[in-house]
Amino acid sequence: MLKWILILLIVAAVAGLLGMNSIAGAAMTGVKLLIAIVLVLFLLAVLGIVVIA
């Protein structure tokens, strides 16, 4: 999942530099969503509620 976050960040950066603001915004929305999912899973794993195999 971290690979997808990095890919979307690169897409957003390149699109932003090229002036494609709608594509950059969509990519950043995806990044924010994936980061939120990763943080929730991390916190659940730290608290021992979910065991990630």
FENJOTA-V126040 format. One record per residue. N is the residue number from 0. PHI is phi in whole degrees, -180 to 180 (999 if undefined). D_LAST is the distance of its C-alpha to the last C-alpha in whole Angstrom. Layout:
# FENJOTA-V126040
n | phi | d_last
N | PHI | D_LAST
N | PHI | D_LAST
This chain:
# FENJOTA-V126040
n | phi | d_last
0 | 999 | 14
1 | -65 | 16
2 | -64 | 18
3 | -67 | 19
4 | -63 | 21
5 | -65 | 23
6 | -63 | 24
7 | -67 | 25
8 | -64 | 27
9 | -66 | 29
10 | -60 | 30
11 | -64 | 31
12 | -66 | 33
13 | -66 | 35
14 | -64 | 35
15 | -65 | 37
16 | -68 | 39
17 | -88 | 40
18 | 86 | 41
19 | -93 | 39
20 | -69 | 38
21 | -69 | 37
22 | -69 | 34
23 | -63 | 33
24 | -66 | 33
25 | -66 | 31
26 | -65 | 28
27 | -68 | 28
28 | -64 | 28
29 | -63 | 25
30 | -63 | 23
31 | -61 | 24
32 | -64 | 22
33 | -66 | 19
34 | -64 | 19
35 | -63 | 20
36 | -63 | 16
37 | -63 | 15
38 | -65 | 16
39 | -64 | 16
40 | -62 | 12
41 | -65 | 13
42 | -65 | 15
43 | -65 | 13
44 | -69 | 10
45 | -65 | 13
46 | -77 | 15
47 | 82 | 12
48 | -77 | 13
49 | -123 | 9
50 | -99 | 6
51 | -91 | 4
52 | -89 | 0
